Amino acid sequence: MKNLLLGIVAATLLLAGAPARAQTAVPAAAYAGPRFPGGPDSLRALVYRATRQAGTAPTGRVALEFKLAAPQQAESLRLVQPPRPVSKELLAAAAAAQSYLRAHMPNWQSDGPNQSFRAMLTLDFTTAAAAQPYNYADQEPVFPSLIAALHTQRNPVLERSMQSPAVQARLASPQMGLTTYIQMQTIYPVDAMRSRQQGQVLAYFEVAESGAIEHLSIVGTAGSALDAEVLRVAQTLPAATAPALLRGQPVRVYYVLPVTFRMQ
């Protein structure tokens, strides 16, 4: 589930194996996660209305995490701490949006069995309504083979890791593939290890109608050193070879990717 399924992966993850052969053909994937009543347009409109509850909104983005519990009911809406410095006005506007969504969020719809999901939305206080990116679309963006992209780096550790069937399966999925792509190249900063910094970093970016990666930023912080490392790796993400599609038309979508740093 794009943006809604948050796979937690340890930053110290080591997966044994040998090199996997590069793959070049990546088929388009239909969105298969829970759906908002009325579709992506209705979800975008609801979130935009929520960001206008505080009157004149400040600039910035704040991530909102919640749980979709069976039968797809939104529960436990929680604002994610953004990186500092953050204005009091932005936090107040985010709190007003949180209250609005808590009162107006309907049950989601799912074609699969009832199960609970960790879910994520981004409260964008900067972008005009018509230019707001979608949380999901009918068709996911198509990215180049992430296995091939990692293979070209000729890194022995990555080569061994890519032998794992579990890693290959994650790299084939848009959401988990991008998260795994970042995770496999993230290095625990020495200063952060010395000070025992740990926690989850949330990287935000948009995939434009052209497939370009744009507006990359950190929306959930675990400390400046860890944030900077995730941002460094995220900036190497390849552009999509085909954009997301909604009703057959290219649209802009956003991703929120979690990277967890955990001391062993």
N, C-alpha and C positions, 0 to 999 in steps of 0.2 A: 504494500500500500504506500504509494508515493507520499512522502512527507508525514504520513500518518503512522507508518510502521517504523519505529525507532529501534533498530538493532544495536545492542550495546556490545562493543568489541573492545577488549583490553588493549591498551597501547603496547603492552609487552608481549603480545601474541606471537608465538613462534610456531610455524607449521612445517614439519619435515617433508622432504620429497625431492624430486628431480625435475628438470625443466619440462614444461608442457609445450606442445607445438602451438605456434601462433595461429589465431583464428582471424579471418578477415571479414567474413559475411555475418552481419548481425541483423536478424529479422526485426521488423517492427513489432511492438508488443501492445496489446490492448490493455487499458487500465482495468485491473481486476479487484481493486479494493472496495471497501464500503463507499457508498455514494450518498451525497447530500440530497435531500428532497428538492426537486427542481433543478438539480444538476450544478455544475461548476459556476454558472452565472449567478444562481441564487446564493450560493455560498459566498462568492466574492462580494455580492451586494450586501449581505448580512454583515460580513466583517467590516466593510467600509462604513456602514451605518454605525457600527460599534465604535469605530475610531473617531467619530464626530460627536460623541456624547458629551465631551468635555468642552464643547464650544470651539474656540480657536485652537486647533491642535498644533503641538510643536512638531519639529522634524525628527525623524528617526524611526527605527523599527524595534519592536519588542516581540519575543516569541511567547506563545501561550501554549502550555502543555495541558492535556487532559486525557481522560480514559474513556474509550468507547466500550461500555459494558453491555453484555447481552440484556435486552435486544437492541444493541447499538445506541444506547442512551449515553449522552455526554455527561461525565461526572468528574469531580475533583479538578476543576479548572484552576490552573496555577501559572502565574507569570514567572518567566525565567529571568534571572538576574542578568541584565546586559552589562557589557564591559564599562568600566569607569573611564572618564567622567560621564555621568548621566544626569540630566537635569531633573529637578523636582517636577517640572511641568510635564515632562515625558512620562515619568512614573505615575503621576496623577491621572493623565489621560489614559494610560494603559490600565489602571485600576478601574476607571469608569467603563472602558471597553469590556473588561473582564466581567463586571457586574451585568452589563447589557447582554453579553453572550450567555451568561449563566441563566438569565431569565428568558431568553428568546431562542436558544438553540434547540431545534427539534431532534427527534430520533433520526439517526442515519439509516440507510438501507443497505442490505448485503444479500448477495445471491448465495453465499456459502453458509456453513453452519454457524450458529451463534457462538461467538467467542470474544474475549476481551482484547483490546488493543490499546497501546499507548499511542496518543495522537498529538499532532502539532499543527498549529496555525501561526501565521506571522501577522502581527498588527502593524500595518504600514501607514504611518502618519504623514508621509511625505508625498506619495504619488497620487495624482488625480484619479478619480473613480474609473474613468474609461481606460486608463493606462495601467491599472493595477494588474499584476500577474495572477494567473489562476493557480489554485492549489493542486488541481489535477485536471486532466483532459481525457477525451475518449481514447487517444493513442499517446503512449509515452514517447518522448524524444528517442531517437536512435543514436547511440554513441558508437564510435569506432570500437573494435575489440579491445577491451581493457587488458586482456591477457597479452595481446600483441604489443600494446603500449608499454607494459611492464617488461616484456621480454626484450625490447630494444635497449633497455638500460644496462643489460649484461651484468646485473647484480647477482652474485651467486646465492645470496640469502633469498632474494625474491624468486630466483629460478627454482630453488628447492621447494619453496612454499607453493608455487603454482602447480606442482605435481598433485597436490591434495585435491581430491574430488570435491570436498566441501568448499575450498577456496574457488575452484573453477565454477561451481554452481552459484556462489555469491557474485562473482565477477560477471556472470551472464545476466543478472537481474539489474535493471536501471538503478533502483534505490540502493540495494545492498551492494551492487557492483561499484558504484561511485564511492560509497562509504568504505568499502574494502580497499579500493584503489588508494584512497587517502591514507587509510590506516596502515597499509603495508609499507608506506614510504615515510611515515612519521617517525621521527627520532625523539626520544625523551630528552629534552634539554638538560644539560649537566647542571646548570644553576637551579633548575626546577627540582631535580632529583636531590640535590644537596639540601634544599629547603623543604623537601618532602611535599612539594605541591602535587596535588592530584585532583581528579574530578572530570567532569564531562564538558567538552567544548562543542558548541553548536555553530557550524559553518553554514551561512546562507548564501545562495546565489540564484540567479535567474538564467533560464535558457530562452533566448530571444527567438523571435519568429525566423530568424536566419540560422538558428542553431548556435549562435555565439554565446559564450559564458559571460555574463555581465553582473555588475552590482554585487560582487563578492564581498562579504563582510562577516564578522563574528557577532552572533546575536545571543550566545550563551557562553559565559566566561568561566574558566577554571584558574585564572591567573594570567598575567600579561605574557609570560614566557611560553606557556602552553598555548595560549591563543595565537601568538605569533608563529609558532611552529605549524599549527594546523592551517593558518592562512597561507604560509609559504608553500605548503604542499598543495593546497586547494587551487592555488594559482597555476598549477601545472595541468589541471584538468583539461582534457581535449574537448574541443567544440563538438556538438552533436552534428552528425551528418544529415539528419532530418529532424525537423522541429516537432513539438507536440501538435496534435491535431484535435480540433473541436468542431464537430459537424463538418469534417472534411477540410477545414481551413487552419492554416498555421496560427498558433497562439503562443503567447509568452507564459511560461510556468515557472514556479520557484521550487527549490529544494531546500530542505534543512537537514544537514548531515551531522550525526552525532559521532564524536570521537572521544573515547574514555581513556584517561590516563590513570593507571592504578599501580601503586607501589607493591612489589611482591614481598 
